[in-house]
Amino acid sequence: MRDWLIGLGVGMACLVGSWALLVLLARRLPPGILRDLAAFVPDCLTTVRRLRRDPRVPRRARIAIVVAGVWLASPIDLIPEFLPVVGPLDDIVVVALALRYAGRQVPRQVLLDAWPGEPRLLLRLLGGA
């Protein structure tokens, strides 16, 4: 039992260490498309959290946003996360669809206020007014 707990602790330490390294490397990316892609999923999670609490968001849009947030947080994916480049694609597609759906029901300024990242990314995702 002790060996199993030590192995679990070492595994968790490696996982947290790799996440910290990825965050550090993502912060060092130069401005551009790679930096935008690295920040997209965290920006989506922040937006989901903010819109979930906003009273100006209709119930149907809130449900779609919460489902997208649960999808992002879920460890079960259509495409496994450990696959490089294509791993987070299912998360990105689900969140993009949920935000486009919410964008048709929520005033654009509410979405822009909830988005912590570069506004041009959200405007491009939402499409025309």
N, C-alpha and C positions, 0 to 999 in steps of 0.2 A: 504494500500500500504506500509506503514511504517513497519508494522508487517511482511509483506512478505519479505521485504528487510533485516530485522533483521534476520529472519529465514534463508534466503539465505546466509547471511554473516556467521552465526553460522555454517551452513552446510559446507561451503567452508573452514572455519577455522578447523573444525573437519577433513575434507578430507586432507588438507595440513599437519595437525598435525599427522595423521596416516601415511602418506607417509614419513614424517621425522622420525617417530619412526621406520618404516620398514627399512629405509636406515641405521639408527643407529644400529639396530639389525643385519642387513646383514653385516655391517663392523666388527662386533664383532665375527662373525662366525670363528671357527678355520679352517685352511687350509684343504681342502678335497672336496668331491663331493657336499656337500650342499653349500659351498661358491662358487664353480664353477657354480652351477645352479643359484644361486642368482645373479651372475654377467653376466650370459649369454645374457639376453635380452638387458641390457645396452651396453654390448660389441657389440652386433649385430647392435644396432642403431648407434653407433660410426663408425663401419665398413661401414655401408650403406652410411653414410654421407661422409666418406673419399673416398670411391670408386666412388660415384656419381660425384665427382669433378676430379677424376684422368683421365688424357688424355690417359693413356695406357689401359683403360678398353673399349672394343668394345661396340658399341651401343646396341646390343641385350642383352649383359650381364648387361649393365647399366639399361636398361628398367626392366629387371627381378629384379635387386637390388632395384630400386626405387619402384616397385610394392610391394616388401617385406617390405620396409620401410613404405609405406603408410598403408599396412596391420597392421604393428605393432602399428602405431599411431592412427589407426581408433578405435573409441569406439564400433563399431559393430563387433562382433565376432561370430564364430560358437559355441564356448563354452564360456559362460559368465565368465568374469575375477573374479567375486566374489566367484566362486567355488574354495575351497582350492585344491591345488596341480594340478588339471586337468585344471584349468582356463587358464593358459598361454600356454597350450599344442598346441593349433592351431597356435599361434604366433610362437612358437619354430619350429614347423614342416614347416611352410611356409618359414621362414628365412633359415632353414637348406636346404630346397630344392633349394631356390634361390642361396645360397652360393655354393652349390654343382654344380649347373648349371654354375655359374660364374667361379668356379674352373676349369671347363673344357675349358674355353675360355680365362681366364686371367692367366698370369704367376703366379706361386705359390708364388713367392717372393712379388709380388704386394699385394696379399691377406694377407700375413703375415705382411707386413709393415702397412697395414690398420687395422689389428686386435690389439686392445689395451690390450686384456687379455692374458691369458696363451696360448702360441703357440701350446701346445700339444692338447688343445681342438679343435682348428681350424683344425689341421692336422688330428685328429681323425674324425672330421665331414666330411672333404674332401675325406677321404679314401686314397687309394693307389695313387702313383704318376702318 
